[in-house]
Amino acid sequence: MSTSDDVQKRNAFAACAEFRIEGLEASLHHAREIAVRDELGVVGHYIAEAQGYLAQIRVLHQAALNEFSRAQGE
């Protein structure tokens, strides 16, 4: 893989991770706002949404670690 391909891949990963991190932050912010108003039934929705973003971030992180390990072995 060329250096240009590596850079493009890292940039795509960073953009993808940033989107999910922003989504996670927004979901947690909504959950906090709702919890303050004691609308606990709705909080569960935003917690579940945040957990989904976190799971996606974990998958992306593992893929990045695997890619890094492969690159170190080359």
mmCIF file of the N, C-alpha and C atoms, coordinates in Angstrom:
data_MODEL
# 
_entry.id   MODEL 
# 
loop_
_atom_site.group_PDB 
_atom_site.id 
_atom_site.type_symbol 
_atom_site.label_atom_id 
_atom_site.label_alt_id 
_atom_site.label_comp_id 
_atom_site.label_asym_id 
_atom_site.label_entity_id 
_atom_site.label_seq_id 
_atom_site.pdbx_PDB_ins_code 
_atom_site.Cartn_x 
_atom_site.Cartn_y 
_atom_site.Cartn_z 
_atom_site.occupancy 
_atom_site.B_iso_or_equiv 
_atom_site.pdbx_formal_charge 
_atom_site.auth_seq_id 
_atom_site.auth_comp_id 
_atom_site.auth_asym_id 
_atom_site.auth_atom_id 
_atom_site.pdbx_PDB_model_num 
ATOM 1   N N  . MET A 1 1  ? 0.857   -1.174 0.000  1.00 0.00 ? 1  MET A N  1 
ATOM 2   C CA . MET A 1 1  ? 0.000   0.000  0.000  1.00 0.00 ? 1  MET A CA 1 
ATOM 3   C C  . MET A 1 1  ? 0.901   1.235  0.000  1.00 0.00 ? 1  MET A C  1 
ATOM 4   N N  . SER A 1 2  ? 0.575   2.221  -0.825 1.00 0.00 ? 2  SER A N  1 
ATOM 5   C CA . SER A 1 2  ? 1.392   3.423  -0.906 1.00 0.00 ? 2  SER A CA 1 
ATOM 6   C C  . SER A 1 2  ? 1.138   4.332  0.285  1.00 0.00 ? 2  SER A C  1 
ATOM 7   N N  . THR A 1 3  ? 2.063   5.248  0.481  1.00 0.00 ? 3  THR A N  1 
ATOM 8   C CA . THR A 1 3  ? 1.932   6.199  1.581  1.00 0.00 ? 3  THR A CA 1 
ATOM 9   C C  . THR A 1 3  ? 0.673   7.035  1.425  1.00 0.00 ? 3  THR A C  1 
ATOM 10  N N  . SER A 1 4  ? 0.351   7.399  0.181  1.00 0.00 ? 4  SER A N  1 
ATOM 11  C CA . SER A 1 4  ? -0.864  8.170  -0.078 1.00 0.00 ? 4  SER A CA 1 
ATOM 12  C C  . SER A 1 4  ? -2.107  7.397  0.348  1.00 0.00 ? 4  SER A C  1 
ATOM 13  N N  . ASP A 1 5  ? -2.131  6.106  0.058  1.00 0.00 ? 5  ASP A N  1 
ATOM 14  C CA . ASP A 1 5  ? -3.258  5.266  0.476  1.00 0.00 ? 5  ASP A CA 1 
ATOM 15  C C  . ASP A 1 5  ? -3.354  5.205  1.997  1.00 0.00 ? 5  ASP A C  1 
ATOM 16  N N  . ASP A 1 6  ? -2.204  5.097  2.657  1.00 0.00 ? 6  ASP A N  1 
ATOM 17  C CA . ASP A 1 6  ? -2.175  5.059  4.123  1.00 0.00 ? 6  ASP A CA 1 
ATOM 18  C C  . ASP A 1 6  ? -2.742  6.345  4.713  1.00 0.00 ? 6  ASP A C  1 
ATOM 19  N N  . VAL A 1 7  ? -2.340  7.469  4.143  1.00 0.00 ? 7  VAL A N  1 
ATOM 20  C CA . VAL A 1 7  ? -2.815  8.768  4.636  1.00 0.00 ? 7  VAL A CA 1 
ATOM 21  C C  . VAL A 1 7  ? -4.317  8.890  4.424  1.00 0.00 ? 7  VAL A C  1 
ATOM 22  N N  . GLN A 1 8  ? -4.796  8.494  3.255  1.00 0.00 ? 8  GLN A N  1 
ATOM 23  C CA . GLN A 1 8  ? -6.231  8.556  2.978  1.00 0.00 ? 8  GLN A CA 1 
ATOM 24  C C  . GLN A 1 8  ? -7.007  7.654  3.930  1.00 0.00 ? 8  GLN A C  1 
ATOM 25  N N  . LYS A 1 9  ? -6.464  6.487  4.203  1.00 0.00 ? 9  LYS A N  1 
ATOM 26  C CA . LYS A 1 9  ? -7.121  5.549  5.109  1.00 0.00 ? 9  LYS A CA 1 
ATOM 27  C C  . LYS A 1 9  ? -7.183  6.132  6.525  1.00 0.00 ? 9  LYS A C  1 
ATOM 28  N N  . ARG A 1 10 ? -6.088  6.724  6.989  1.00 0.00 ? 10 ARG A N  1 
ATOM 29  C CA . ARG A 1 10 ? -6.074  7.342  8.324  1.00 0.00 ? 10 ARG A CA 1 
ATOM 30  C C  . ARG A 1 10 ? -7.042  8.514  8.401  1.00 0.00 ? 10 ARG A C  1 
ATOM 31  N N  . ASN A 1 11 ? -7.082  9.325  7.340  1.00 0.00 ? 11 ASN A N  1 
ATOM 32  C CA . ASN A 1 11 ? -8.001  10.465 7.326  1.00 0.00 ? 11 ASN A CA 1 
ATOM 33  C C  . ASN A 1 11 ? -9.450  10.000 7.363  1.00 0.00 ? 11 ASN A C  1 
ATOM 34  N N  . ALA A 1 12 ? -9.759  8.945  6.616  1.00 0.00 ? 12 ALA A N  1 
ATOM 35  C CA . ALA A 1 12 ? -11.123 8.405  6.615  1.00 0.00 ? 12 ALA A CA 1 
ATOM 36  C C  . ALA A 1 12 ? -11.473 7.851  7.989  1.00 0.00 ? 12 ALA A C  1 
ATOM 37  N N  . PHE A 1 13 ? -10.531 7.148  8.608  1.00 0.00 ? 13 PHE A N  1 
ATOM 38  C CA . PHE A 1 13 ? -10.759 6.617  9.949  1.00 0.00 ? 13 PHE A CA 1 
ATOM 39  C C  . PHE A 1 13 ? -11.007 7.755  10.934 1.00 0.00 ? 13 PHE A C  1 
ATOM 40  N N  . ALA A 1 14 ? -10.186 8.794  10.868 1.00 0.00 ? 14 ALA A N  1 
ATOM 41  C CA . ALA A 1 14 ? -10.327 9.919  11.795 1.00 0.00 ? 14 ALA A CA 1 
ATOM 42  C C  . ALA A 1 14 ? -11.691 10.583 11.634 1.00 0.00 ? 14 ALA A C  1 
ATOM 43  N N  . ALA A 1 15 ? -12.127 10.786 10.398 1.00 0.00 ? 15 ALA A N  1 
ATOM 44  C CA . ALA A 1 15 ? -13.432 11.409 10.157 1.00 0.00 ? 15 ALA A CA 1 
ATOM 45  C C  . ALA A 1 15 ? -14.558 10.521 10.668 1.00 0.00 ? 15 ALA A C  1 
ATOM 46  N N  . CYS A 1 16 ? -14.444 9.234  10.430 1.00 0.00 ? 16 CYS A N  1 
ATOM 47  C CA . CYS A 1 16 ? -15.473 8.286  10.868 1.00 0.00 ? 16 CYS A CA 1 
ATOM 48  C C  . CYS A 1 16 ? -15.537 8.235  12.396 1.00 0.00 ? 16 CYS A C  1 
ATOM 49  N N  . ALA A 1 17 ? -14.392 8.178  13.035 1.00 0.00 ? 17 ALA A N  1 
ATOM 50  C CA . ALA A 1 17 ? -14.352 8.140  14.500 1.00 0.00 ? 17 ALA A CA 1 
ATOM 51  C C  . ALA A 1 17 ? -14.870 9.450  15.083 1.00 0.00 ? 17 ALA A C  1 
ATOM 52  N N  . GLU A 1 18 ? -14.507 10.579 14.458 1.00 0.00 ? 18 GLU A N  1 
ATOM 53  C CA . GLU A 1 18 ? -14.957 11.876 14.956 1.00 0.00 ? 18 GLU A CA 1 
ATOM 54  C C  . GLU A 1 18 ? -16.482 11.963 14.937 1.00 0.00 ? 18 GLU A C  1 
ATOM 55  N N  . PHE A 1 19 ? -17.108 11.486 13.855 1.00 0.00 ? 19 PHE A N  1 
ATOM 56  C CA . PHE A 1 19 ? -18.567 11.501 13.750 1.00 0.00 ? 19 PHE A CA 1 
ATOM 57  C C  . PHE A 1 19 ? -19.191 10.714 14.898 1.00 0.00 ? 19 PHE A C  1 
ATOM 58  N N  . ARG A 1 20 ? -18.640 9.531  15.181 1.00 0.00 ? 20 ARG A N  1 
ATOM 59  C CA . ARG A 1 20 ? -19.194 8.691  16.239 1.00 0.00 ? 20 ARG A CA 1 
ATOM 60  C C  . ARG A 1 20 ? -18.938 9.273  17.622 1.00 0.00 ? 20 ARG A C  1 
ATOM 61  N N  . ILE A 1 21 ? -17.796 9.887  17.809 1.00 0.00 ? 21 ILE A N  1 
ATOM 62  C CA . ILE A 1 21 ? -17.508 10.527 19.096 1.00 0.00 ? 21 ILE A CA 1 
ATOM 63  C C  . ILE A 1 21 ? -18.460 11.696 19.316 1.00 0.00 ? 21 ILE A C  1 
ATOM 64  N N  . GLU A 1 22 ? -18.698 12.489 18.273 1.00 0.00 ? 22 GLU A N  1 
ATOM 65  C CA . GLU A 1 22 ? -19.645 13.597 18.394 1.00 0.00 ? 22 GLU A CA 1 
ATOM 66  C C  . GLU A 1 22 ? -21.044 13.073 18.695 1.00 0.00 ? 22 GLU A C  1 
ATOM 67  N N  . GLY A 1 23 ? -21.429 11.973 18.059 1.00 0.00 ? 23 GLY A N  1 
ATOM 68  C CA . GLY A 1 23 ? -22.733 11.366 18.333 1.00 0.00 ? 23 GLY A CA 1 
ATOM 69  C C  . GLY A 1 23 ? -22.829 10.873 19.763 1.00 0.00 ? 23 GLY A C  1 
ATOM 70  N N  . LEU A 1 24 ? -21.762 10.270 20.248 1.00 0.00 ? 24 LEU A N  1 
ATOM 71  C CA . LEU A 1 24 ? -21.715 9.796  21.628 1.00 0.00 ? 24 LEU A CA 1 
ATOM 72  C C  . LEU A 1 24 ? -21.856 10.965 22.593 1.00 0.00 ? 24 LEU A C  1 
ATOM 73  N N  . GLU A 1 25 ? -21.104 12.033 22.344 1.00 0.00 ? 25 GLU A N  1 
ATOM 74  C CA . GLU A 1 25 ? -21.192 13.213 23.208 1.00 0.00 ? 25 GLU A CA 1 
ATOM 75  C C  . GLU A 1 25 ? -22.599 13.798 23.198 1.00 0.00 ? 25 GLU A C  1 
ATOM 76  N N  . ALA A 1 26 ? -23.218 13.891 22.022 1.00 0.00 ? 26 ALA A N  1 
ATOM 77  C CA . ALA A 1 26 ? -24.567 14.452 21.916 1.00 0.00 ? 26 ALA A CA 1 
ATOM 78  C C  . ALA A 1 26 ? -25.578 13.581 22.657 1.00 0.00 ? 26 ALA A C  1 
ATOM 79  N N  . SER A 1 27 ? -25.470 12.268 22.498 1.00 0.00 ? 27 SER A N  1 
ATOM 80  C CA . SER A 1 27 ? -26.404 11.362 23.181 1.00 0.00 ? 27 SER A CA 1 
ATOM 81  C C  . SER A 1 27 ? -26.280 11.488 24.690 1.00 0.00 ? 27 SER A C  1 
ATOM 82  N N  . LEU A 1 28 ? -25.059 11.546 25.178 1.00 0.00 ? 28 LEU A N  1 
ATOM 83  C CA . LEU A 1 28 ? -24.855 11.684 26.622 1.00 0.00 ? 28 LEU A CA 1 
ATOM 84  C C  . LEU A 1 28 ? -25.349 13.042 27.122 1.00 0.00 ? 28 LEU A C  1 
ATOM 85  N N  . HIS A 1 29 ? -25.161 14.082 26.317 1.00 0.00 ? 29 HIS A N  1 
ATOM 86  C CA . HIS A 1 29 ? -25.653 15.413 26.691 1.00 0.00 ? 29 HIS A CA 1 
ATOM 87  C C  . HIS A 1 29 ? -27.177 15.402 26.793 1.00 0.00 ? 29 HIS A C  1 
ATOM 88  N N  . HIS A 1 30 ? -27.841 14.793 25.807 1.00 0.00 ? 30 HIS A N  1 
ATOM 89  C CA . HIS A 1 30 ? -29.308 14.692 25.841 1.00 0.00 ? 30 HIS A CA 1 
ATOM 90  C C  . HIS A 1 30 ? -29.764 13.911 27.071 1.00 0.00 ? 30 HIS A C  1 
ATOM 91  N N  . ALA A 1 31 ? -29.083 12.818 27.353 1.00 0.00 ? 31 ALA A N  1 
ATOM 92  C CA . ALA A 1 31 ? -29.454 11.995 28.511 1.00 0.00 ? 31 ALA A CA 1 
ATOM 93  C C  . ALA A 1 31 ? -29.331 12.793 29.805 1.00 0.00 ? 31 ALA A C  1 
ATOM 94  N N  . ARG A 1 32 ? -28.261 13.575 29.920 1.00 0.00 ? 32 ARG A N  1 
ATOM 95  C CA . ARG A 1 32 ? -28.088 14.406 31.129 1.00 0.00 ? 32 ARG A CA 1 
ATOM 96  C C  . ARG A 1 32 ? -29.204 15.435 31.249 1.00 0.00 ? 32 ARG A C  1 
ATOM 97  N N  . GLU A 1 33 ? -29.522 16.104 30.135 1.00 0.00 ? 33 GLU A N  1 
ATOM 98  C CA . GLU A 1 33 ? -30.590 17.110 30.162 1.00 0.00 ? 33 GLU A CA 1 
ATOM 99  C C  . GLU A 1 33 ? -31.918 16.494 30.584 1.00 0.00 ? 33 GLU A C  1 
ATOM 100 N N  . ILE A 1 34 ? -32.225 15.345 30.042 1.00 0.00 ? 34 ILE A N  1 
ATOM 101 C CA . ILE A 1 34 ? -33.493 14.683 30.345 1.00 0.00 ? 34 ILE A CA 1 
ATOM 102 C C  . ILE A 1 34 ? -33.514 14.194 31.782 1.00 0.00 ? 34 ILE A C  1 
ATOM 103 N N  . ALA A 1 35 ? -32.390 13.664 32.241 1.00 0.00 ? 35 ALA A N  1 
ATOM 104 C CA . ALA A 1 35 ? -32.315 13.174 33.622 1.00 0.00 ? 35 ALA A CA 1 
ATOM 105 C C  . ALA A 1 35 ? -32.574 14.305 34.609 1.00 0.00 ? 35 ALA A C  1 
ATOM 106 N N  . VAL A 1 36 ? -32.097 15.499 34.294 1.00 0.00 ? 36 VAL A N  1 
ATOM 107 C CA . VAL A 1 36 ? -32.322 16.655 35.163 1.00 0.00 ? 36 VAL A CA 1 
ATOM 108 C C  . VAL A 1 36 ? -33.809 16.959 35.265 1.00 0.00 ? 36 VAL A C  1 
ATOM 109 N N  . ARG A 1 37 ? -34.546 16.706 34.175 1.00 0.00 ? 37 ARG A N  1 
ATOM 110 C CA . ARG A 1 37 ? -35.992 16.963 34.174 1.00 0.00 ? 37 ARG A CA 1 
ATOM 111 C C  . ARG A 1 37 ? -36.781 15.759 34.686 1.00 0.00 ? 37 ARG A C  1 
ATOM 112 N N  . ASP A 1 38 ? -36.094 14.732 35.138 1.00 0.00 ? 38 ASP A N  1 
ATOM 113 C CA . ASP A 1 38 ? -36.717 13.517 35.672 1.00 0.00 ? 38 ASP A CA 1 
ATOM 114 C C  . ASP A 1 38 ? -37.572 12.774 34.652 1.00 0.00 ? 38 ASP A C  1 
ATOM 115 N N  . GLU A 1 39 ? -37.213 12.857 33.388 1.00 0.00 ? 39 GLU A N  1 
ATOM 116 C CA . GLU A 1 39 ? -37.899 12.092 32.349 1.00 0.00 ? 39 GLU A CA 1 
ATOM 117 C C  . GLU A 1 39 ? -37.086 10.824 32.097 1.00 0.00 ? 39 GLU A C  1 
ATOM 118 N N  . LEU A 1 40 ? -37.057 9.964  33.090 1.00 0.00 ? 40 LEU A N  1 
ATOM 119 C CA . LEU A 1 40 ? -36.163 8.814  33.071 1.00 0.00 ? 40 LEU A CA 1 
ATOM 120 C C  . LEU A 1 40 ? -36.472 7.815  31.964 1.00 0.00 ? 40 LEU A C  1 
ATOM 121 N N  . GLY A 1 41 ? -37.713 7.734  31.530 1.00 0.00 ? 41 GLY A N  1 
ATOM 122 C CA . GLY A 1 41 ? -38.054 6.805  30.455 1.00 0.00 ? 41 GLY A CA 1 
ATOM 123 C C  . GLY A 1 41 ? -37.333 7.141  29.160 1.00 0.00 ? 41 GLY A C  1 
ATOM 124 N N  . VAL A 1 42 ? -37.164 8.413  28.889 1.00 0.00 ? 42 VAL A N  1 
ATOM 125 C CA . VAL A 1 42 ? -36.516 8.854  27.658 1.00 0.00 ? 42 VAL A CA 1 
ATOM 126 C C  . VAL A 1 42 ? -35.001 8.726  27.768 1.00 0.00 ? 42 VAL A C  1 
ATOM 127 N N  . VAL A 1 43 ? -34.474 8.819  28.981 1.00 0.00 ? 43 VAL A N  1 
ATOM 128 C CA . VAL A 1 43 ? -33.029 8.728  29.181 1.00 0.00 ? 43 VAL A CA 1 
ATOM 129 C C  . VAL A 1 43 ? -32.496 7.412  28.615 1.00 0.00 ? 43 VAL A C  1 
ATOM 130 N N  . GLY A 1 44 ? -33.253 6.329  28.811 1.00 0.00 ? 44 GLY A N  1 
ATOM 131 C CA . GLY A 1 44 ? -32.821 5.024  28.322 1.00 0.00 ? 44 GLY A CA 1 
ATOM 132 C C  . GLY A 1 44 ? -32.541 5.016  26.834 1.00 0.00 ? 44 GLY A C  1 
ATOM 133 N N  . HIS A 1 45 ? -33.352 5.749  26.066 1.00 0.00 ? 45 HIS A N  1 
ATOM 134 C CA . HIS A 1 45 ? -33.147 5.829  24.613 1.00 0.00 ? 45 HIS A CA 1 
ATOM 135 C C  . HIS A 1 45 ? -31.778 6.423  24.296 1.00 0.00 ? 45 HIS A C  1 
ATOM 136 N N  . TYR A 1 46 ? -31.448 7.520  24.949 1.00 0.00 ? 46 TYR A N  1 
ATOM 137 C CA . TYR A 1 46 ? -30.181 8.186  24.666 1.00 0.00 ? 46 TYR A CA 1 
ATOM 138 C C  . TYR A 1 46 ? -28.991 7.403  25.204 1.00 0.00 ? 46 TYR A C  1 
ATOM 139 N N  . ILE A 1 47 ? -29.184 6.694  26.303 1.00 0.00 ? 47 ILE A N  1 
ATOM 140 C CA . ILE A 1 47 ? -28.112 5.840  26.810 1.00 0.00 ? 47 ILE A CA 1 
ATOM 141 C C  . ILE A 1 47 ? -27.854 4.706  25.815 1.00 0.00 ? 47 ILE A C  1 
ATOM 142 N N  . ALA A 1 48 ? -28.917 4.103  25.294 1.00 0.00 ? 48 ALA A N  1 
ATOM 143 C CA . ALA A 1 48 ? -28.761 3.037  24.299 1.00 0.00 ? 48 ALA A CA 1 
ATOM 144 C C  . ALA A 1 48 ? -28.080 3.569  23.039 1.00 0.00 ? 48 ALA A C  1 
ATOM 145 N N  . GLU A 1 49 ? -28.452 4.769  22.623 1.00 0.00 ? 49 GLU A N  1 
ATOM 146 C CA . GLU A 1 49 ? -27.829 5.384  21.451 1.00 0.00 ? 49 GLU A CA 1 
ATOM 147 C C  . GLU A 1 49 ? -26.343 5.614  21.708 1.00 0.00 ? 49 GLU A C  1 
ATOM 148 N N  . ALA A 1 50 ? -26.016 6.116  22.886 1.00 0.00 ? 50 ALA A N  1 
ATOM 149 C CA . ALA A 1 50 ? -24.617 6.353  23.244 1.00 0.00 ? 50 ALA A CA 1 
ATOM 150 C C  . ALA A 1 50 ? -23.837 5.041  23.265 1.00 0.00 ? 50 ALA A C  1 
ATOM 151 N N  . GLN A 1 51 ? -24.457 3.989  23.779 1.00 0.00 ? 51 GLN A N  1 
ATOM 152 C CA . GLN A 1 51 ? -23.791 2.687  23.810 1.00 0.00 ? 51 GLN A CA 1 
ATOM 153 C C  . GLN A 1 51 ? -23.524 2.178  22.398 1.00 0.00 ? 51 GLN A C  1 
ATOM 154 N N  . GLY A 1 52 ? -24.436 2.457  21.478 1.00 0.00 ? 52 GLY A N  1 
ATOM 155 C CA . GLY A 1 52 ? -24.229 2.077  20.078 1.00 0.00 ? 52 GLY A CA 1 
ATOM 156 C C  . GLY A 1 52 ? -23.035 2.795  19.475 1.00 0.00 ? 52 GLY A C  1 
ATOM 157 N N  . TYR A 1 53 ? -22.944 4.101  19.729 1.00 0.00 ? 53 TYR A N  1 
ATOM 158 C CA . TYR A 1 53 ? -21.787 4.854  19.241 1.00 0.00 ? 53 TYR A CA 1 
ATOM 159 C C  . TYR A 1 53 ? -20.501 4.321  19.860 1.00 0.00 ? 53 TYR A C  1 
ATOM 160 N N  . LEU A 1 54 ? -20.529 4.014  21.140 1.00 0.00 ? 54 LEU A N  1 
ATOM 161 C CA . LEU A 1 54 ? -19.347 3.495  21.814 1.00 0.00 ? 54 LEU A CA 1 
ATOM 162 C C  . LEU A 1 54 ? -18.923 2.156  21.210 1.00 0.00 ? 54 LEU A C  1 
ATOM 163 N N  . ALA A 1 55 ? -19.877 1.299  20.907 1.00 0.00 ? 55 ALA A N  1 
ATOM 164 C CA . ALA A 1 55 ? -19.557 0.008  20.284 1.00 0.00 ? 55 ALA A CA 1 
ATOM 165 C C  . ALA A 1 55 ? -18.906 0.219  18.916 1.00 0.00 ? 55 ALA A C  1 
ATOM 166 N N  . GLN A 1 56 ? -19.414 1.183  18.143 1.00 0.00 ? 56 GLN A N  1 
ATOM 167 C CA . GLN A 1 56 ? -18.830 1.476  16.836 1.00 0.00 ? 56 GLN A CA 1 
ATOM 168 C C  . GLN A 1 56 ? -17.408 2.006  16.984 1.00 0.00 ? 56 GLN A C  1 
ATOM 169 N N  . ILE A 1 57 ? -17.190 2.854  17.980 1.00 0.00 ? 57 ILE A N  1 
ATOM 170 C CA . ILE A 1 57 ? -15.853 3.395  18.224 1.00 0.00 ? 57 ILE A CA 1 
ATOM 171 C C  . ILE A 1 57 ? -14.895 2.269  18.594 1.00 0.00 ? 57 ILE A C  1 
ATOM 172 N N  . ARG A 1 58 ? -15.359 1.333  19.405 1.00 0.00 ? 58 ARG A N  1 
ATOM 173 C CA . ARG A 1 58 ? -14.504 0.198  19.786 1.00 0.00 ? 58 ARG A CA 1 
ATOM 174 C C  . ARG A 1 58 ? -14.105 -0.624 18.562 1.00 0.00 ? 58 ARG A C  1 
ATOM 175 N N  . VAL A 1 59 ? -15.051 -0.866 17.659 1.00 0.00 ? 59 VAL A N  1 
ATOM 176 C CA . VAL A 1 59 ? -14.755 -1.628 16.442 1.00 0.00 ? 59 VAL A CA 1 
ATOM 177 C C  . VAL A 1 59 ? -13.727 -0.884 15.594 1.00 0.00 ? 59 VAL A C  1 
ATOM 178 N N  . LEU A 1 60 ? -13.926 0.419  15.419 1.00 0.00 ? 60 LEU A N  1 
ATOM 179 C CA . LEU A 1 60 ? -12.975 1.219  14.643 1.00 0.00 ? 60 LEU A CA 1 
ATOM 180 C C  . LEU A 1 60 ? -11.598 1.219  15.300 1.00 0.00 ? 60 LEU A C  1 
ATOM 181 N N  . HIS A 1 61 ? -11.576 1.336  16.610 1.00 0.00 ? 61 HIS A N  1 
ATOM 182 C CA . HIS A 1 61 ? -10.313 1.345  17.337 1.00 0.00 ? 61 HIS A CA 1 
ATOM 183 C C  . HIS A 1 61 ? -9.588  0.017  17.157 1.00 0.00 ? 61 HIS A C  1 
ATOM 184 N N  . GLN A 1 62 ? -10.311 -1.087 17.269 1.00 0.00 ? 62 GLN A N  1 
ATOM 185 C CA . GLN A 1 62 ? -9.685  -2.399 17.093 1.00 0.00 ? 62 GLN A CA 1 
ATOM 186 C C  . GLN A 1 62 ? -9.149  -2.555 15.679 1.00 0.00 ? 62 GLN A C  1 
ATOM 187 N N  . ALA A 1 63 ? -9.901  -2.079 14.692 1.00 0.00 ? 63 ALA A N  1 
ATOM 188 C CA . ALA A 1 63 ? -9.436  -2.151 13.304 1.00 0.00 ? 63 ALA A CA 1 
ATOM 189 C C  . ALA A 1 63 ? -8.154  -1.344 13.132 1.00 0.00 ? 63 ALA A C  1 
ATOM 190 N N  . ALA A 1 64 ? -8.092  -0.176 13.763 1.00 0.00 ? 64 ALA A N  1 
ATOM 191 C CA . ALA A 1 64 ? -6.888  0.654  13.683 1.00 0.00 ? 64 ALA A CA 1 
ATOM 192 C C  . ALA A 1 64 ? -5.708  -0.042 14.355 1.00 0.00 ? 64 ALA A C  1 
ATOM 193 N N  . LEU A 1 65 ? -5.950  -0.670 15.506 1.00 0.00 ? 65 LEU A N  1 
ATOM 194 C CA . LEU A 1 65 ? -4.875  -1.403 16.183 1.00 0.00 ? 65 LEU A CA 1 
ATOM 195 C C  . LEU A 1 65 ? -4.377  -2.562 15.325 1.00 0.00 ? 65 LEU A C  1 
ATOM 196 N N  . ASN A 1 66 ? -5.305  -3.284 14.709 1.00 0.00 ? 66 ASN A N  1 
ATOM 197 C CA . ASN A 1 66 ? -4.922  -4.397 13.837 1.00 0.00 ? 66 ASN A CA 1 
ATOM 198 C C  . ASN A 1 66 ? -4.100  -3.907 12.651 1.00 0.00 ? 66 ASN A C  1 
ATOM 199 N N  . GLU A 1 67 ? -4.526  -2.805 12.061 1.00 0.00 ? 67 GLU A N  1 
ATOM 200 C CA . GLU A 1 67 ? -3.807  -2.230 10.924 1.00 0.00 ? 67 GLU A CA 1 
ATOM 201 C C  . GLU A 1 67 ? -2.413  -1.786 11.353 1.00 0.00 ? 67 GLU A C  1 
ATOM 202 N N  . PHE A 1 68 ? -2.317  -1.178 12.512 1.00 0.00 ? 68 PHE A N  1 
ATOM 203 C CA . PHE A 1 68 ? -1.027  -0.734 13.034 1.00 0.00 ? 68 PHE A CA 1 
ATOM 204 C C  . PHE A 1 68 ? -0.111  -1.936 13.258 1.00 0.00 ? 68 PHE A C  1 
ATOM 205 N N  . SER A 1 69 ? -0.651  -3.000 13.840 1.00 0.00 ? 69 SER A N  1 
ATOM 206 C CA . SER A 1 69 ? 0.143   -4.210 14.095 1.00 0.00 ? 69 SER A CA 1 
ATOM 207 C C  . SER A 1 69 ? 0.643   -4.818 12.788 1.00 0.00 ? 69 SER A C  1 
ATOM 208 N N  . ARG A 1 70 ? -0.236  -4.853 11.775 1.00 0.00 ? 70 ARG A N  1 
ATOM 209 C CA . ARG A 1 70 ? 0.178   -5.381 10.468 1.00 0.00 ? 70 ARG A CA 1 
ATOM 210 C C  . ARG A 1 70 ? 1.284   -4.519 9.872  1.00 0.00 ? 70 ARG A C  1 
ATOM 211 N N  . ALA A 1 71 ? 1.140   -3.198 9.983  1.00 0.00 ? 71 ALA A N  1 
ATOM 212 C CA . ALA A 1 71 ? 2.140   -2.286 9.428  1.00 0.00 ? 71 ALA A CA 1 
ATOM 213 C C  . ALA A 1 71 ? 3.481   -2.447 10.142 1.00 0.00 ? 71 ALA A C  1 
ATOM 214 N N  . GLN A 1 72 ? 3.446   -2.699 11.429 1.00 0.00 ? 72 GLN A N  1 
ATOM 215 C CA . GLN A 1 72 ? 4.683   -2.895 12.185 1.00 0.00 ? 72 GLN A CA 1 
ATOM 216 C C  . GLN A 1 72 ? 5.386   -4.176 11.758 1.00 0.00 ? 72 GLN A C  1 
ATOM 217 N N  . GLY A 1 73 ? 4.609   -5.167 11.326 1.00 0.00 ? 73 GLY A N  1 
ATOM 218 C CA . GLY A 1 73 ? 5.170   -6.445 10.911 1.00 0.00 ? 73 GLY A CA 1 
ATOM 219 C C  . GLY A 1 73 ? 5.741   -6.434 9.507  1.00 0.00 ? 73 GLY A C  1 
ATOM 220 N N  . GLU A 1 74 ? 5.424   -5.404 8.730  1.00 0.00 ? 74 GLU A N  1 
ATOM 221 C CA . GLU A 1 74 ? 5.896   -5.340 7.332  1.00 0.00 ? 74 GLU A CA 1 
ATOM 222 C C  . GLU A 1 74 ? 7.343   -4.937 7.267  1.00 0.00 ? 74 GLU A C  1 
# 
